[in-house]
């Protein structure tokens, strides 16, 4: 499921971060950059085709009430909500399940939609949903492979779109498991499904673009990075975003200049199966927040739920666990995950700030394999057994709240009580 974190060195000093902010604004004519500029303009091409560097539409008209799915009552002028989930980590038993589910429905091939179906109700109660496609995909007919060098069915991507995701991050320690070909297949599959993406790229120009997504109320940018690539090297250094605070801050500055109201930082880092964030995660996350450019930080990679911290008024969700995975007989935490919905509100002065942070604990069950919420409102009913579900919830609560999240206002997301 990936190497333990060790990764690249973090260069996140305050002075350097400040220098990055200044140089990023002054260099390369950033302020004059047009939001709709083609990614292929004026840059060295790499393998494959380019795509627009920024996804953006004109500013919306302010509304005095929250949009559907914005979460709790909007305390200010307008609100928007973002949902994030854990690693999409597909192993052999999951594609065998997808084959069975397709056959049961009288469909050819593979269908992962039943596996993800439980997430739909949460996604529908949010304005924007972002997944993490951790591994490269093969062609529809394979050959498929799992750990240590993944090449998984692309039908996981079409299922992600089917349940409502609008975008996925793609930078992980497995991004180049199948070299450039696998990277390109994955981006092509995301494009074919209609999912926006960031974290890995076809061209150098594409790597310099910023993914900005429009919700009914706000423009939301996503900046991502991975701690390493399992000792491998990409064909071109710009193909995968690495976990480097100054580089991520520079991208966030660029996103703000291009009109982003909210900037999310996604980190693929940490110690596998841990219950605490390691030094690298905390150092990078704090540096990103200290830059003043990020609205929320969240993380993947550990295959375990990690704490949520409110650092200087900004939420850091250190680890979302697994979105989907094959059950582990050795690590119970591997089978668990966290779904997080953050609401951001804009006041009359135009400033956006977090106004709600809610989370739902989840578990993967088998026979058949399914993602299942173990939130206290039990939206899907019993997942494993009442006792096992309660144990998962208790374990998740204890970890999530271990850095003061509850006292700072984070709470469990009870979807069945939403209007």
PLY file of the C-alpha trace (Angstrom):
ply
format ascii 1.0
element vertex 419
property float x
property float y
property float z
element edge 418
property int vertex1
property int vertex2
end_header
0.00 0.00 0.00
3.04 2.23 -0.27
6.26 2.96 1.52
6.44 4.50 4.95
6.90 8.24 4.98
10.47 9.43 4.79
10.11 11.42 1.66
11.79 14.57 0.56
13.14 17.28 2.80
10.72 20.05 3.70
11.83 23.61 3.09
9.24 25.64 4.91
11.00 28.38 6.86
9.05 31.55 7.48
11.54 33.75 5.69
11.60 31.51 2.66
7.80 31.33 2.58
7.65 35.11 2.62
10.17 35.32 -0.19
8.13 32.88 -2.21
5.04 35.02 -1.79
6.82 38.09 -3.10
8.64 36.40 -5.95
5.57 34.45 -7.04
3.61 37.65 -7.43
6.40 39.54 -9.19
7.71 36.80 -11.44
6.39 35.63 -14.78
3.77 38.38 -15.06
1.49 36.54 -12.64
-0.94 39.35 -12.00
-1.56 39.80 -15.71
-2.14 36.09 -16.32
-5.50 35.33 -17.89
-7.68 32.71 -16.20
-8.68 31.08 -19.45
-5.22 30.77 -20.95
-4.49 27.48 -22.69
-2.08 25.17 -20.89
-0.21 24.61 -24.11
0.72 28.25 -24.64
4.40 29.10 -24.43
5.76 26.06 -22.59
7.81 22.99 -23.32
5.52 20.10 -24.21
5.86 16.70 -22.62
4.15 13.43 -23.52
0.47 13.49 -24.45
-1.93 16.35 -24.93
-2.54 19.51 -22.93
-5.68 20.90 -21.34
-6.75 24.30 -19.98
-4.63 25.39 -17.05
-7.53 26.84 -15.09
-11.14 25.75 -14.81
-13.03 28.93 -14.04
-16.27 30.75 -14.83
-17.42 34.33 -14.15
-18.05 35.34 -10.55
-21.49 34.37 -9.27
-24.05 36.86 -8.05
-24.10 36.97 -4.22
-27.14 35.43 -2.59
-28.30 36.09 0.96
-29.02 32.44 1.77
-26.89 29.28 1.51
-27.10 27.11 -1.56
-28.59 23.60 -1.23
-26.15 21.31 0.52
-24.19 24.13 2.13
-24.54 22.57 5.57
-25.60 24.49 8.68
-27.40 27.81 8.38
-25.18 30.30 6.61
-24.02 32.85 9.23
-22.94 35.49 6.72
-23.64 36.69 3.20
-23.20 33.35 1.39
-21.68 29.91 1.95
-20.25 26.95 0.11
-19.35 23.42 1.19
-16.60 20.98 0.18
-16.48 17.24 0.83
-13.25 15.22 0.84
-12.68 11.48 1.35
-9.80 9.03 1.72
-7.65 7.07 -0.70
-9.31 5.21 -3.55
-7.09 2.15 -3.13
-8.29 -0.69 -5.35
-7.02 -4.22 -4.69
-7.83 -7.55 -6.33
-10.86 -8.42 -4.20
-12.45 -5.08 -5.02
-12.32 -5.59 -8.79
-13.57 -9.13 -8.30
-16.50 -7.61 -6.40
-17.03 -5.07 -9.18
-17.18 -7.90 -11.69
-19.80 -9.69 -9.59
-21.84 -6.51 -9.18
-21.79 -5.88 -12.93
-22.88 -9.45 -13.65
-25.69 -9.21 -11.09
-26.97 -6.08 -12.82
-26.70 -7.73 -16.24
-23.86 -5.44 -17.29
-20.58 -6.37 -18.97
-17.21 -5.68 -17.37
-16.85 -4.12 -13.93
-19.08 -1.84 -11.87
-17.67 -0.17 -8.74
-20.73 2.01 -8.21
-22.34 -0.30 -5.61
-19.06 -0.20 -3.66
-19.23 3.61 -3.47
-23.00 4.03 -3.33
-23.10 4.85 0.38
-21.09 8.02 -0.24
-23.72 9.45 -2.58
-26.01 10.87 0.12
-23.09 12.80 1.62
-21.91 14.05 -1.75
-25.40 15.27 -2.62
-25.42 17.32 0.60
-22.26 19.19 -0.48
-21.52 21.71 -3.21
-18.20 20.16 -4.25
-16.84 16.64 -3.72
-13.17 15.73 -4.25
-11.76 12.19 -4.30
-8.16 10.96 -4.25
-7.25 8.56 -7.07
-4.15 7.10 -5.47
-3.08 4.64 -8.16
-2.68 4.56 -11.94
-5.30 2.77 -14.00
-4.96 0.18 -16.74
-7.10 -0.16 -19.85
-10.69 -1.39 -19.32
-9.68 -5.01 -19.94
-6.41 -4.91 -17.98
-4.07 -6.52 -17.24
-4.70 -5.40 -13.66
-2.29 -5.54 -10.75
-2.33 -4.49 -7.09
0.43 -3.84 -4.54
3.30 -3.12 -4.91
2.94 -1.78 -8.48
-0.68 -0.81 -9.09
-2.48 -0.91 -12.43
-6.15 -0.91 -11.49
-9.42 -0.97 -13.45
-10.40 2.46 -14.82
-14.02 1.69 -13.93
-13.25 2.99 -10.41
-13.04 6.43 -12.00
-16.38 6.17 -13.81
-17.96 4.99 -10.55
-16.51 8.01 -8.71
-18.18 10.26 -11.25
-21.41 8.28 -11.06
-21.83 8.85 -7.31
-21.19 12.57 -7.69
-17.50 13.46 -7.37
-16.49 16.44 -9.50
-12.70 16.27 -9.15
-9.87 14.04 -7.93
-6.31 14.59 -6.77
-3.71 12.26 -8.31
-0.29 12.84 -6.69
0.77 9.89 -4.52
3.70 7.58 -3.93
2.12 5.28 -6.55
1.50 7.86 -9.30
4.28 6.56 -11.54
3.99 2.87 -10.68
3.35 2.32 -14.39
5.64 5.11 -15.62
4.44 7.84 -17.94
2.04 5.50 -19.76
0.13 4.78 -16.55
0.06 8.45 -15.62
-1.36 9.38 -19.03
-3.94 6.58 -18.94
-5.17 7.83 -15.59
-5.53 11.43 -16.72
-7.24 10.31 -19.93
-9.68 8.18 -17.92
-10.47 11.10 -15.61
-11.07 13.37 -18.59
-13.27 10.77 -20.28
-15.37 10.49 -17.11
-15.71 14.25 -16.79
-13.68 14.54 -13.58
-11.31 17.48 -13.11
-7.91 16.64 -11.67
-4.65 17.97 -10.30
-1.43 16.55 -8.86
-0.01 14.87 -12.00
0.31 16.24 -15.50
0.78 15.51 -19.20
2.78 18.63 -20.04
4.97 21.16 -18.31
2.44 23.89 -19.12
-0.34 21.83 -17.56
1.76 21.44 -14.40
1.96 25.21 -14.06
-1.82 25.61 -14.17
-4.10 25.78 -11.15
-7.28 23.74 -10.80
-10.02 26.17 -9.80
-13.53 24.80 -9.46
-16.70 26.87 -9.40
-19.46 26.20 -6.88
-22.70 28.22 -6.84
-21.08 30.69 -4.42
-17.30 30.52 -4.70
-14.19 29.62 -6.67
-12.21 26.83 -4.98
-8.60 25.97 -5.86
-6.84 22.69 -5.03
-3.06 22.49 -4.50
-1.58 19.02 -3.92
1.74 17.29 -3.22
3.16 13.86 -2.35
6.04 13.11 0.02
7.71 10.77 -2.51
7.35 8.26 -5.32
8.56 5.01 -3.71
12.11 5.69 -4.81
11.16 6.07 -8.45
11.73 9.07 -10.69
9.29 10.51 -13.20
10.31 10.86 -16.83
9.99 14.62 -16.37
10.30 16.36 -12.98
7.09 18.35 -13.49
4.90 15.27 -13.98
4.00 14.92 -10.28
3.55 17.62 -7.62
5.84 16.98 -4.67
5.22 17.91 -1.04
7.20 21.13 -0.81
5.81 24.02 1.22
7.34 26.92 -0.77
6.20 25.43 -4.10
2.68 24.84 -2.78
2.54 28.35 -1.33
3.63 29.81 -4.66
0.80 27.92 -6.38
-1.66 29.17 -3.77
-0.55 32.76 -4.37
-1.11 32.19 -8.07
-4.55 30.72 -7.37
-5.51 33.79 -5.36
-4.31 36.07 -8.16
-6.49 34.10 -10.58
-9.56 34.72 -8.45
-9.76 31.75 -6.07
-11.86 32.54 -3.01
-10.89 29.36 -1.14
-7.64 27.38 -1.49
-7.36 23.78 -0.31
-4.01 22.13 0.34
-3.90 18.32 -0.04
-0.94 16.38 1.36
-0.08 12.77 0.54
2.20 11.97 3.48
2.54 10.34 6.89
3.37 7.04 8.56
1.20 4.14 7.44
-1.34 2.83 9.99
-0.40 5.55 12.48
-2.82 7.41 14.74
-0.75 10.60 14.93
0.53 13.04 12.34
4.30 12.83 11.94
6.72 15.75 12.04
6.75 16.24 8.29
2.98 16.46 8.06
2.76 18.98 10.89
5.65 21.08 9.62
4.30 21.34 6.08
0.68 21.86 7.16
1.65 24.62 9.60
3.85 26.31 7.00
0.98 26.32 4.52
-1.37 27.85 7.07
1.26 30.38 8.20
1.51 31.62 4.61
-2.02 33.00 4.89
-2.91 31.57 1.49
-4.73 28.34 2.44
-8.29 27.90 3.68
-7.99 24.24 4.75
-5.40 21.44 4.67
-6.22 17.75 4.40
-4.27 14.54 3.90
-4.01 11.02 2.50
-1.55 8.09 2.46
-1.48 6.60 5.97
-4.46 4.24 5.38
-5.63 5.21 8.84
-7.66 8.05 10.30
-5.54 10.83 11.80
-6.40 13.79 14.05
-8.09 17.03 13.03
-6.43 20.22 14.28
-7.58 23.82 14.28
-4.33 25.73 13.80
-4.62 29.52 13.97
-8.23 29.31 12.85
-7.58 26.99 9.90
-8.65 23.34 9.85
-6.02 20.66 9.22
-7.41 17.17 8.60
-4.20 15.16 8.80
-5.48 11.85 7.44
-8.75 10.68 5.90
-7.88 6.98 6.00
-9.15 4.87 3.12
-12.06 5.76 0.89
-12.13 2.22 -0.46
-9.76 -0.68 0.12
-9.58 -4.45 0.46
-9.95 -5.55 4.08
-6.69 -6.03 5.93
-6.41 -9.01 8.29
-3.55 -7.29 10.14
-4.47 -3.62 10.51
-8.04 -2.85 11.55
-7.41 0.88 11.00
-6.77 0.12 7.31
-10.45 -0.71 6.93
-11.61 2.64 8.31
-11.95 6.10 6.87
-13.15 9.62 7.41
-15.47 11.69 5.25
-15.14 15.42 5.92
-17.43 18.26 4.89
-16.19 21.80 5.41
-18.38 24.86 5.05
-16.90 28.26 4.23
-18.78 31.54 4.62
-18.30 34.97 3.08
-19.12 38.10 5.04
-20.23 41.50 3.76
-16.61 42.64 3.37
-15.96 39.76 0.94
-13.78 37.72 3.30
-14.20 33.93 3.27
-13.64 31.91 6.46
-14.46 28.41 7.72
-17.85 28.29 9.45
-18.36 24.56 9.99
-16.29 21.37 9.97
-18.13 18.05 10.14
-16.94 14.49 9.74
-18.42 11.02 9.38
-16.59 7.78 10.29
-16.71 4.93 7.79
-15.69 1.32 7.41
-15.29 -1.12 4.54
-17.33 -4.32 4.86
-17.27 -7.41 2.69
-19.60 -10.11 1.27
-20.33 -7.92 -0.57
-17.61 -5.28 -0.37
-19.16 -1.89 0.42
-18.23 1.52 1.82
-20.42 2.05 4.88
-20.96 4.98 7.26
-20.83 4.22 10.98
-22.00 7.69 11.99
-24.34 7.71 14.98
-27.37 8.33 12.78
-26.52 5.07 10.91
-27.76 6.28 7.50
-27.25 2.84 5.94
-28.18 0.78 8.96
-25.73 -1.69 10.49
-22.43 -2.03 8.59
-20.65 -5.02 10.17
-22.27 -5.69 13.56
-23.58 -3.20 16.14
-20.58 -3.98 18.35
-18.02 -3.66 15.54
-19.60 -0.44 14.26
-19.52 1.05 17.74
-15.86 0.08 18.12
-14.99 1.72 14.79
-16.84 4.90 15.76
-15.17 5.04 19.18
-11.72 4.46 17.68
-12.29 7.18 15.09
-13.64 9.69 17.60
-10.68 9.20 19.93
-8.17 9.82 17.14
-10.01 12.64 15.39
-10.44 14.61 18.62
-6.96 13.96 20.03
-5.66 17.40 18.98
-8.59 19.40 20.28
-10.90 19.28 17.26
-14.12 19.00 19.27
-13.26 21.95 21.48
-12.54 23.96 18.33
-15.98 23.16 16.91
-15.53 20.09 14.71
-18.44 17.68 15.04
-19.92 14.51 13.65
-21.86 14.85 10.40
-25.41 13.51 10.82
-26.72 13.29 7.29
-30.16 11.85 8.02
-31.02 15.01 9.95
-30.15 17.29 7.03
-33.16 18.94 5.33
0 1
1 2
2 3
3 4
4 5
5 6
6 7
7 8
8 9
9 10
10 11
11 12
12 13
13 14
14 15
15 16
16 17
17 18
18 19
19 20
20 21
21 22
22 23
23 24
24 25
25 26
26 27
27 28
28 29
29 30
30 31
31 32
32 33
33 34
34 35
35 36
36 37
37 38
38 39
39 40
40 41
41 42
42 43
43 44
44 45
45 46
46 47
47 48
48 49
49 50
50 51
51 52
52 53
53 54
54 55
55 56
56 57
57 58
58 59
59 60
60 61
61 62
62 63
63 64
64 65
65 66
66 67
67 68
68 69
69 70
70 71
71 72
72 73
73 74
74 75
75 76
76 77
77 78
78 79
79 80
80 81
81 82
82 83
83 84
84 85
85 86
86 87
87 88
88 89
89 90
90 91
91 92
92 93
93 94
94 95
95 96
96 97
97 98
98 99
99 100
100 101
101 102
102 103
103 104
104 105
105 106
106 107
107 108
108 109
109 110
110 111
111 112
112 113
113 114
114 115
115 116
116 117
117 118
118 119
119 120
120 121
121 122
122 123
123 124
124 125
125 126
126 127
127 128
128 129
129 130
130 131
131 132
132 133
133 134
134 135
135 136
136 137
137 138
138 139
139 140
140 141
141 142
142 143
143 144
144 145
145 146
146 147
147 148
148 149
149 150
150 151
151 152
152 153
153 154
154 155
155 156
156 157
157 158
158 159
159 160
160 161
161 162
162 163
163 164
164 165
165 166
166 167
167 168
168 169
169 170
170 171
171 172
172 173
173 174
174 175
175 176
176 177
177 178
178 179
179 180
180 181
181 182
182 183
183 184
184 185
185 186
186 187
187 188
188 189
189 190
190 191
191 192
192 193
193 194
194 195
195 196
196 197
197 198
198 199
199 200
200 201
201 202
202 203
203 204
204 205
205 206
206 207
207 208
208 209
209 210
210 211
211 212
212 213
213 214
214 215
215 216
216 217
217 218
218 219
219 220
220 221
221 222
222 223
223 224
224 225
225 226
226 227
227 228
228 229
229 230
230 231
231 232
232 233
233 234
234 235
235 236
236 237
237 238
238 239
239 240
240 241
241 242
242 243
243 244
244 245
245 246
246 247
247 248
248 249
249 250
250 251
251 252
252 253
253 254
254 255
255 256
256 257
257 258
258 259
259 260
260 261
261 262
262 263
263 264
264 265
265 266
266 267
267 268
268 269
269 270
270 271
271 272
272 273
273 274
274 275
275 276
276 277
277 278
278 279
279 280
280 281
281 282
282 283
283 284
284 285
285 286
286 287
287 288
288 289
289 290
290 291
291 292
292 293
293 294
294 295
295 296
296 297
297 298
298 299
299 300
300 301
301 302
302 303
303 304
304 305
305 306
306 307
307 308
308 309
309 310
310 311
311 312
312 313
313 314
314 315
315 316
316 317
317 318
318 319
319 320
320 321
321 322
322 323
323 324
324 325
325 326
326 327
327 328
328 329
329 330
330 331
331 332
332 333
333 334
334 335
335 336
336 337
337 338
338 339
339 340
340 341
341 342
342 343
343 344
344 345
345 346
346 347
347 348
348 349
349 350
350 351
351 352
352 353
353 354
354 355
355 356
356 357
357 358
358 359
359 360
360 361
361 362
362 363
363 364
364 365
365 366
366 367
367 368
368 369
369 370
370 371
371 372
372 373
373 374
374 375
375 376
376 377
377 378
378 379
379 380
380 381
381 382
382 383
383 384
384 385
385 386
386 387
387 388
388 389
389 390
390 391
391 392
392 393
393 394
394 395
395 396
396 397
397 398
398 399
399 400
400 401
401 402
402 403
403 404
404 405
405 406
406 407
407 408
408 409
409 410
410 411
411 412
412 413
413 414
414 415
415 416
416 417
417 418
